[in-house]
């Protein structure tokens, strides 16, 4: 099966890629990211540590890695309507925190709204453009405050 898009041709801006490095402990970074995204208008309905699970289940030896599932209820509701409920398969909007080295944490996010448009899950119309813009503003605010 051929991919519908060429990944090498995707500009990070096309998928709303954001990344910042924080100089703090892993636990402090998780708390900080949680607080900043909450202040920007997101709830965090899902959180988990893949590294803890993988280290426990398959002795992976992974460095700390944590996922915060961020969701703005108003935007999520609009996105579900605009995609005939299909965008829910990509929800919530994950923000990940991984430890690059002790005291140095990377915070990373991509826009599920932008990705949904790229893969044809969401239409490329004004309604979805407004949703992408609204979500982008919230994420930009959060990353500016990290």
Protein Blocks (a to p, Z undefined) as FASTA:
>chain_A
ZZfbdfklpcfklnopacddddddfklmmmmmmmmmmmnopacfbccdfklmmmmmnono
pacddddddddfklmmmmmmmnnomlmmmpccddddddfbghiacdddddfklmmmmnop
accdfklmmmmmmmmmmmmmmmmmZZ
